[in-house]
Amino acid sequence: MKLTKLLIIDKDIPVRKDPFKDIEGMHDLKQMIRDEVIDPLKDPESFKDYGIEPPNAILFYGPPGGGKTFFAEKLAEEIGFNFIKVSPSDVGSKYVHGGQEKIKQLFDFAKENSPTVLFLDEIDALIPGRENSEIGHHYASEVNEWLVQFNNCRGQDVFIIAATNKMGKIDSAVLRAGRLDRHYYVGPDRDDRDSTIHPINTGPSNLPTNLSNKRSEGL
């Protein structure tokens, strides 16, 4: 099994302060993510005292090229998690039930390398609506497997970020409470031309200094 992108934290290198500075603009969104996602994930016990559970997963939606992947990478760096990016081709299979097995392997790998941000790109293609008559039986089985794995990864230091530009194509079950029930728009705003994410050149490389880029094969 190949993964589109795998970033593993180098524990010997200190985490940089405020990786969100690499993102130009989007100030309201960054503050919202800090308050609702990052702080509860960093200090879950304090929030539990107020009856607030850390989120299990969130959804980024918006037009193509709006910076959803870059934002997800910076969020992972903010909380000190490894980062795995998954595209539809990574879990596709020509064999019956082959996709289900790859999905299970993916989550097993994420748990073994926790804490991990699992970034599901084009989730509308990964988990398409089962009510669509054009979706084959094997896709329905894979959607069920995704839902099972979403439920099972809670409390195992695997945080899911999904991204889409086709909200209406996603299976409704994955958008229910406890799964992808928190949605954040990432992209240009009509009233703010500077609200699109632009990576800022912070030195020789825009990649986080505490992450190493690797490809994973044969999981």
C-alpha positions as CSV (number, residue, x, y, z in Angstrom):
1,M,0.0,0.0,0.0
2,K,1.3,3.4,-1.0
3,L,0.5,6.7,0.8
4,T,0.3,10.0,-1.0
5,K,2.3,11.7,1.8
6,L,3.8,10.7,5.1
7,L,5.4,13.2,7.5
8,I,7.0,11.8,10.6
9,I,8.0,14.0,13.5
10,D,11.6,13.9,14.5
11,K,11.4,13.8,18.3
12,D,15.0,15.1,18.6
13,I,14.1,18.4,17.0
14,P,12.0,20.9,19.1
15,V,8.6,21.7,17.8
16,R,8.5,25.2,16.2
17,K,6.4,27.8,17.9
18,D,3.3,28.9,16.0
19,P,3.5,27.0,12.7
20,F,0.3,28.8,11.7
21,K,2.5,31.8,11.0
22,D,3.5,30.0,7.8
23,I,-0.1,30.7,6.6
24,E,-0.9,34.2,5.4
25,G,-4.3,35.6,6.3
26,M,-7.2,33.4,7.5
27,H,-6.9,35.0,11.0
28,D,-10.5,34.2,12.0
29,L,-10.3,30.6,10.9
30,K,-6.9,30.0,12.6
31,Q,-8.3,31.4,15.9
32,M,-11.4,29.3,15.6
33,I,-9.3,26.2,15.0
34,R,-7.2,27.0,18.0
35,D,-10.2,27.4,20.3
36,E,-12.2,24.5,19.0
37,V,-9.6,21.9,17.9
38,I,-6.0,22.6,18.9
39,D,-6.5,23.6,22.6
40,P,-8.8,20.7,23.4
41,L,-6.5,18.2,21.7
42,K,-3.4,19.6,23.5
43,D,-5.0,19.7,27.0
44,P,-8.0,17.3,26.9
45,E,-8.2,16.8,30.7
46,S,-8.7,20.6,31.4
47,F,-11.5,20.7,28.8
48,K,-13.2,17.5,30.2
49,D,-13.6,19.4,33.5
50,Y,-16.0,21.6,31.6
51,G,-17.7,18.8,29.8
52,I,-15.9,19.4,26.5
53,E,-14.6,16.4,24.6
54,P,-11.8,16.9,22.0
55,P,-13.1,16.4,18.5
56,N,-12.6,13.1,16.8
57,A,-12.6,14.5,13.2
58,I,-13.2,17.7,11.3
59,L,-14.0,18.6,7.7
60,F,-12.4,21.3,5.5
61,Y,-14.5,22.3,2.6
62,G,-14.0,24.9,-0.1
63,P,-12.9,25.4,-3.7
64,P,-9.9,23.6,-5.2
65,G,-6.6,25.4,-4.5
66,G,-7.9,27.1,-1.4
67,G,-5.1,25.6,0.8
68,K,-6.9,22.8,2.7
69,T,-3.9,20.4,2.5
70,F,-1.4,23.1,3.7
71,F,-3.7,24.1,6.5
72,A,-4.0,20.5,7.6
73,E,-0.2,20.1,7.6
74,K,0.2,23.2,9.8
75,L,-2.5,22.0,12.2
76,A,-0.6,18.7,12.6
77,E,2.6,20.5,13.3
78,E,0.8,22.8,15.8
79,I,-0.3,19.8,17.9
80,G,2.8,17.7,17.3
81,F,1.2,14.9,15.4
82,N,2.6,12.8,12.5
83,F,0.8,13.6,9.2
84,I,-0.5,11.0,6.7
85,K,-2.2,12.2,3.5
86,V,-4.5,9.7,1.8
87,S,-6.0,10.1,-1.7
88,P,-8.6,7.8,-3.3
89,S,-6.0,6.0,-5.4
90,D,-4.2,4.9,-2.1
91,V,-7.0,2.7,-1.0
92,G,-8.4,1.7,-4.4
93,S,-8.3,-2.0,-5.3
94,K,-9.4,-4.2,-8.3
95,Y,-10.1,-7.1,-6.0
96,V,-13.3,-7.8,-4.1
97,H,-13.0,-6.5,-0.5
98,G,-9.5,-5.3,-1.4
99,G,-10.4,-1.7,-0.6
100,Q,-11.8,-2.7,2.8
101,E,-8.6,-4.4,3.7
102,K,-6.5,-1.3,2.7
103,I,-8.7,1.0,4.8
104,K,-8.2,-1.3,7.8
105,Q,-4.4,-1.3,7.1
106,L,-4.4,2.4,6.9
107,F,-5.9,2.9,10.3
108,D,-3.8,0.2,11.8
109,F,-0.7,2.1,10.5
110,A,-2.0,5.4,11.8
111,K,-2.5,3.9,15.3
112,E,1.0,2.2,15.3
113,N,2.5,5.6,14.4
114,S,0.3,7.7,16.7
115,P,-0.2,10.5,17.5
116,T,-1.3,10.9,13.9
117,V,-3.3,13.3,11.8
118,L,-5.0,11.3,9.0
119,F,-5.8,13.7,6.2
120,L,-8.4,12.3,3.8
121,D,-8.2,14.2,0.6
122,E,-11.2,14.2,-1.7
123,I,-13.4,12.5,0.9
124,D,-16.3,12.7,-1.5
125,A,-14.5,10.1,-3.7
126,L,-13.3,8.1,-0.7
127,I,-16.7,8.0,1.1
128,P,-19.4,8.7,-1.6
129,G,-23.0,8.8,-0.8
130,R,-24.5,5.3,-0.8
131,E,-27.9,6.6,-1.9
132,N,-26.3,7.3,-5.3
133,S,-27.6,4.6,-7.6
134,E,-24.3,4.7,-9.6
135,I,-22.3,3.5,-6.5
136,G,-21.4,-0.2,-6.8
137,H,-21.9,-2.7,-4.0
138,H,-18.2,-2.8,-3.2
139,Y,-18.2,1.0,-2.7
140,A,-21.0,0.5,-0.1
141,S,-18.9,-2.1,1.7
142,E,-16.0,0.3,1.8
143,V,-18.1,3.1,3.1
144,N,-19.2,0.9,5.9
145,E,-15.6,0.0,6.7
146,W,-14.7,3.7,6.8
147,L,-17.5,4.3,9.3
148,V,-16.4,1.4,11.5
149,Q,-12.8,2.7,11.5
150,F,-13.9,6.3,12.3
151,N,-15.7,4.9,15.4
152,N,-12.8,2.7,16.5
153,C,-10.0,5.3,16.3
154,R,-11.5,7.6,19.0
155,G,-9.3,7.8,22.0
156,Q,-6.3,6.2,20.1
157,D,-4.4,9.5,19.2
158,V,-5.6,9.4,15.6
159,F,-7.2,12.7,14.5
160,I,-9.0,12.8,11.2
161,I,-9.1,15.8,8.9
162,A,-11.1,15.4,5.7
163,A,-11.2,17.7,2.7
164,T,-13.7,18.2,-0.1
165,N,-15.0,20.7,-2.7
166,K,-18.1,18.6,-3.2
167,M,-20.0,18.5,0.1
168,G,-23.2,17.1,-1.5
169,K,-21.4,14.0,-2.7
170,I,-20.3,12.7,0.8
171,D,-22.2,9.9,2.5
172,S,-24.5,11.5,5.1
173,A,-23.6,9.0,7.8
174,V,-20.0,10.2,8.0
175,L,-21.2,13.7,8.7
176,R,-23.2,12.7,11.8
177,A,-22.2,13.6,15.4
178,G,-19.0,12.0,16.6
179,R,-17.6,11.8,13.0
180,L,-17.2,14.7,10.6
181,D,-19.7,16.9,12.4
182,R,-17.5,20.1,12.5
183,H,-17.1,21.8,9.2
184,Y,-14.7,24.7,8.4
185,Y,-14.6,26.7,5.2
186,V,-11.1,27.1,3.8
187,G,-10.8,29.3,0.7
188,P,-11.3,32.9,-0.6
189,D,-14.0,35.0,1.0
190,R,-16.1,37.4,-1.0
191,D,-15.3,40.2,1.4
192,D,-11.6,39.4,1.9
193,R,-9.4,38.9,-1.1
194,D,-6.5,38.0,1.2
195,S,-8.3,35.2,2.9
196,T,-6.9,32.5,0.6
197,I,-4.1,30.6,2.2
198,H,-0.6,31.5,0.9
199,P,2.5,29.8,2.2
200,I,4.9,32.3,3.6
201,N,8.6,31.8,2.8
202,T,10.1,31.4,6.3
203,G,13.6,30.2,5.2
204,P,15.2,27.7,2.9
205,S,12.2,25.4,3.0
206,N,8.5,25.8,3.8
207,L,8.4,22.3,5.2
208,P,8.2,22.1,9.0
209,T,11.7,21.8,10.4
210,N,10.6,19.1,12.8
211,L,9.2,16.8,10.1
212,S,10.8,14.5,7.7
213,N,9.1,13.6,4.4
214,K,8.8,10.0,3.6
215,R,6.7,7.7,1.3
216,S,5.4,4.5,2.7
217,E,5.0,1.3,0.6
218,G,4.0,-2.2,1.3
219,L,2.0,-1.5,4.5
